[in-house]
Amino acid sequence: MFTLGFIIIKKIEVEIGAKKESVEDHLKMGYGMSRPDMDIDMHDTARGGDAARLRRGHGEAFDVDNEIFYLTRLRSEPSAGVRQGIDGRRTAPISTVRMLSGREANVSGRGRFSSADCSYVLGQYLPVNGPWPVDRMDSRVYVSQFSDDGSLFVAAFQGSRIRIYNVDKGWKVEKDIRARSLRWTITDTSLSPDRRYLVYASMTPIVHIVNMGTAATESHANITEIHEGLDFSMHEDVESIFGIFSIKFSSDGRELVAGSSDHSIYVYDLEANKPKSRFPAHSFDVNTVAFADETGNVIYSGSDDNLCKVWDRRCFVTERQAAGVLTGHLEGITFIDSRGDGRYFISNSKDQTIKLWDIRKIPKTRTSGWDYRYSQYPPQNKHLKHPNDLSIAAYRGHSVLRTLIRCYFSPSKSTGQKYIYTGSHDTCVYIYDVVSGDHVARLQCHQLTVRDCSWHPYYPLLVSSSWDGQITRWEFPGNDAVHATNNKIRGGSIEDQMFRVMYL
């Protein structure tokens, strides 16, 4: 099985980003599209008649006419030219072998795969085999994330430790950081876009920054290396005012945005080395913040007041006014992940759902008082619907209890963002299909809550981290005899050669 997959994918030659009129280009240019009409090579071939089969098993229907589902298919299914040249049927799956045969025969007339063809091929090779251990500590893992290029992996533990692993060097520990001035745990970390700096936050107003470019592996705060403190407080008594739940670098590395326990969003100017702005954003803790796209102008936030809000820094009437308020969740928001196009994001919630949002819809508000830290979610509430719910879709099956469990879109370059994946209190990782809402996979090996997980941006490799202290890899092909850390061949691991060729 692995040998066939290796031979097949090894042959694929594609230049990601070569298509000038891709869906992403249209989105960045700001074209309004209710139903995109673009280059025939990128047309979706499974429209219209498929709406009926997108109904959910528990009776909940998606807004199947929303453009997000068409966009997802455009980016993750074979282009029209390839499909017409190989198989005239509009919905039938096409095997990788037939895709390759069609490419060799140049049925599309382009001589190569489009980015959507590439995502279709790679999206079939899900990281569901394993697990293989990466590391284990004697404290809970709260954060685990790949860098944007997949070369580094960051794991933050409750016991004041942050470990940076070099993925390309067999998961060697490149930096072992002992954090300072923690309260309870490291709540979040963020790598700068150039991977030169890492910031870590805790339940205090002080965020610390670590220089990743030093030669030392051991980084003990203010003993072997300086961990500079960035004071987010605009008050005199900074030690007892608030804590920070979420922090993110802007795409240019000049700013940090943070969500805090004093119901506010903070923006920190790294060049000026001081807070740039603070605005009361919600009526309860701001658990999560995210930039809508690479411009940094629009910020998403989620709170225990059950609301997701959109903040446009270009058109504040006052700093207290959100550009949009999105209701639909019945309990607090634990995490938000942006699709990166300035229009769509997903949110994980204590009401046991992930919801998909279009920021062009503006709803009303609602609050609730159930405490997810101490009790199970009432079973009779699991399929309740908010009376003003304007979300596009809800994904159900995972469990959000005890902690701020995170959810994400799958990578753009290897899957076309056709999946959503999340940790879960029931010790598993869940992978959902964006369009149908179906469970694609359920990965189970941990003993306690899986708070965070991360999908490699280019390879079919997913890493899960748990309160049991374990960091675990899931891969394709996942063969015991052949996997990335233990079986090297000249020029790199087999997985490196298999999937890197997709992007050369």
Buried (B, 14 or more C-beta within 10 A) or exposed (E): EBEEBBEBBBEBEBBBEEBEEBBBEBBBEEEEEEEBEBBEBBBBBBBEEBEEEBBBEEEBEBBBEBBBBBBBBBBBBBBBBBBBBBBEEBEEEBEBEBBBBBBEEEBBEBEBBBBBBBBBBBBBBBBBBBBBEBBEBEEBBBBBBBBEEBBBBBBBBBBBBBBBBBBBEEBEBBBBBBBBBBEEBBBBBBBBBEBEBBBBBBBBBBBBBBBBEEEEEEBBBEEEBBBBBBBBBBEEEBEEBBBBBBBBBBBEBBBBBBBBBBBBBBBBEBEEEEBBBBBEBBEBBBBBBBBBBBBBBBBBBBBBBBBBBBBBBEEBEEBEEBBBBBBBBBBBBBBBBBBBBBBBBBBBBBBBBBBBBBBEBEBEEBBBEBEBEEEEBEEEEEEEEBEEBBBBBBBBBBBBBBBBBBBBBBBBBBBBBBBBBBBBBBBBBBBBBBBBBEBBBBBEBBEBBBBBBBBBBBBBBBBBBBBBBBBBBBBBBBBEEBBBBEEEEEEEBBBBBBBBBBEE
